[in-house]
Amino acid sequence: MPQSDLVKNAVGRMVPCKIDQKSFRPFAGAFASPPEKDKRRVGPKPGTILHPGQDCLVPTIRDALERIELQNGQTLSFHHHFREGDRVLNLVMAEIAAMGIKDLTLAPSSLYSVHEPLIEHIKNGVVTRIEGGSARGKVGRAISRGLMEQPITIRSHGGRVRAIERGDLHIDAAFIGAPCADAIGNCNGVKGPSACGPLAYSLADAIYSEKTVVITDYMEDTPVIPISISQEYVGTVVKIDDIGDPAQIASNTLRITKDPVNLNIARNAVKVIEASEAFHDGIRFQTGAGGISLAVTKFLGERMEKCGIRANFGMGGTTEHMVKLMEKGILDKILTIQAFDQYAIESLMRDYNHIEVSAGFYANPHNRGTAVNLLDVVVLGATEVDLNFNVNVNTHSDGLLQYPTGGHSVTAAGAKLTIITAPLLRSRIPVVVDDVVVVSTPGETVDVLVTDHGIAVNPRRQDLIDRLKDARVPLKSIEQLRDIAYGITGKPQKPSFKDRIVALIEYRDGTLIDVLRELEPAGNGSAGYEPVQG
Amino acid sequence: MPQSDLVKNAVGRMVPCKIDQKSFRPFAGAFASPPEKDKRRVGPKPGTILHPGQDCLVPTIRDALERIELQNGQTLSFHHHFREGDRVLNLVMAEIAAMGIKDLTLAPSSLYSVHEPLIEHIKNGVVTRIEGGSARGKVGRAISRGLMEQPITIRSHGGRVRAIERGDLHIDAAFIGAPCADAIGNCNGVKGPSACGPLAYSLADAIYSEKTVVITDYMEDTPVIPISISQEYVGTVVKIDDIGDPAQIASNTLRITKDPVNLNIARNAVKVIEASEAFHDGIRFQTGAGGISLAVTKFLGERMEKCGIRANFGMGGTTEHMVKLMEKGILDKILTIQAFDQYAIESLMRDYNHIEVSAGFYANPHNRGTAVNLLDVVVLGATEVDLNFNVNVNTHSDGLLQYPTGGHSVTAAGAKLTIITAPLLRSRIPVVVDDVVVVSTPGETVDVLVTDHGIAVNPRRQDLIDRLKDARVPLKSIEQLRDIAYGITGKPQKPSFKDRIVALIEYRDGTLIDVLRELEPAGNGSAGYEPVQG
């Protein structure tokens, strides 16, 4: 790709203005690209009159594919609420491959290692494009090494909904794995053997796609209650034997880190919160499900209890630890996009003030109101942070695509206080670096980095620096943290990339915040990294 | 209007093809007009980025009107979930009149007698068109007498949503009275001093209108739970002192008829149900909230209990009587569009299997699935029934517009068994007549008429006639019922109409099923009729 096609964006990254016939806008700042004034959303497709008494249940995936008249070249979407336990995508794609359909675009909300069979479908020309969402695990790494002709697009949870609603991502057929469904398409994720919690990632697909197919392994009488996705949007229901592996869908207990280093990071993150304006009665927070995040949830709860303050809501990927705060009476409400363990799923059924919210409600910046904008504080992870506080969550320093953006950039933009927690080194590789491989989240939306070697506050937040001076936390500049890291390991060698772009990193507003290029064959896959987020 | 502009539709009514520049399609049969194949719904309007921490609360209605930049000639919508207790419409319209804004189109889901001040706004040119929903009570009667230059459009609950979604009814600003709201627009109808139950009629307006304003008198922390209408769609919230009169919003107890004649009608209706295919384990029914309907609910429950069958769901306007069936364990679920009494409202909060559903979910025929199509049986009222079983619910024989179509024509079309209950005479005026004043619901969707002088089955339902032969019910032909009525009162005199059309009766699919014309001044208003439905 000739350099003349590239333009420098607001985080200093060179991004293309055009690839083939498709135009791109460069990232211009976290709040610089509101929706076009007179542009409407895509008009949802009406149904055909389903005559009285009719339903839309078919017996096999093949029947469903024939009913929706799937064609070469169409765009299909799948969702990641079953995580590594998902069987839906592989079953549907195997059937499609067997039917000889080719040249499809896949629009998953995320891909996991379990979706490795997709690599063969890509090699065989069944799938020729991926418009995410994201690709992680084995598929992501294969893409980094040049698996696909066309770059894939990586979008945050909110950005993906925005793209669907605006028509940037047009979906011909949405396939929604639903743990509990009825014969006219009402469904939820909280009942049945493959219960996963919310179906939050699928709602926009259900509404805006040309055809919507629900795939279930557990049916109840019409209508199922609760109704997460409504019959209004679903045209086909398939009942198969098994849509997921429960053991891989929800963990029984996600464990808080036992590593004293990580526990210390969590404690310091809570000290930062406590010293900030965010720590008040009615605090609204998102802490996440990683090992450090769980410890933050626990310690924050302890401090709230001690100080006699109640939180208004906790949000995001919900765990037993969050639910227990509600049970203790120090957290009023929980808004869940993803439920990570059995306890959280059951709470969704049981607790009136624990509700499922869609990815759009959660994070679409072009709503009239978006929930991330309500957050007082969010605690997030990072694989790399640069000197401008730009955060990479998509690759490690090795340059291999492995993780999604998920809720990272959207909550960072929305929350009043955005804290990144990370060890300063991972597998003897610095996390704070001069330059990140890709920018997933712009530094202007990141306030604090808490590491095991000190805490750096974004100089844009002098107010916070002032407040933290009395908080007995080890304040450092980001440059100091980098120097400590480089002092231990030496300056890390950057991976070598070819020119070819393999992934477009789209910001929540639809602009390009960065691109990832194909890794030179010499580049090694990473091993032993702790996953950054769910 | 010259006769050449009129065409005879499938129920034999002369309807216009065009008025001014607007075209109309004649009713062609209950299932003859599916959605146009490649026509999409209207694209909802995106919001502007609400920056972190911002809300959209303004202190007065005037502020809200200024914020949405209300203009002359725009279309405004209001809803009827507060029934005769509504203060929202009058307050907003008074403010608009004071601002000197003119030539507005009103798009209410329904109008009640409490909205009488509207008559002045119409006379003063503030409101020049009404696109319903419907107009009932004093406003309806004034329209019948020629109040408006332009005919109003009357739509069923499902037809109104269809019209909004297709763009036939374009709304510039939706005003939603919400008993409980938060500062970024999430709201529900189940909490607060003006609790009314669902906000089901407003959802389509919230999603598809250019601007959405929530008006409340009771606020909770963000987000309110439950969320009936989401922040995603609401751009402005106003907190005022008082949005409704609780005594007029929900009744404390709706009473079952004590009239032995009506009780007998109810018993016979239940006998018809019991003799039909509809009476089985898992029956799904809608019975309504009129005096006879409540008795049907009670008697049907008694028969189900006796026969050991359970209902899958009850639907529609919900009352204590319906909730008690659920509490007894003979009804599994309730789907509520409107809650008529305090007991039903509280049950919505308390009972997991009692859920609020939107008017679109309930009855929009152009959904991929619509709930009315699931009904085994619906029991409805009528002001007039003709020899083809066509039903009028909009006027009495006096020709005055008084009642909405509501859920009448949509449930009649959807249910496997549609029963009309009515006394054969009201105030010594026949209900069964040669010709109804207007057709609200086509006879092809009506199966049985149960009166105090006998039961007539639509000849299209020979299967039902066969089943009823053994049911010990007084079967008659519809002509026999007419003869009995006319034998008592003489053939009723028809009201005299002018040529001018005052109301267009739109079927759920958007076609014109009938028109109502301006009443000659000699025509008398009716008095003492029992309202037919809520």
Interface residues (C-beta under 8 A of the other chain):
Chain A: F31 P34 P35 K39 R40 R41 V42 G43 P44 K45 P46 G47 T48 I49 L50 H51 P52 G53 Q54 C56 E165 R166 I184 G185 N186 T212 D221 T222 P223 I225 P226 I227 S230 Q231 E232 Y233 V234 G235 G282 N312 F313 D332 K333 L335 Y352 N353 I355 V357 G360 F361 N364 P365 H366 N367 R368 G369 T370 A371 V372 N373 L374 L375 A413 G414 A415 K416 D509
Chain B: F31 P34 P35 K39 R40 R41 V42 G43 P44 K45 P46 G47 T48 I49 L50 H51 P52 G53 Q54 C56 E165 R166 I184 G185 N186 T212 D221 T222 P223 I225 P226 I227 S230 Q231 E232 Y233 V234 G235 G282 N312 F313 D332 K333 L335 Y352 N353 I355 V357 G360 F361 N364 P365 H366 N367 R368 G369 T370 A371 V372 N373 L374 L375 A413 G414 A415 K416 D509
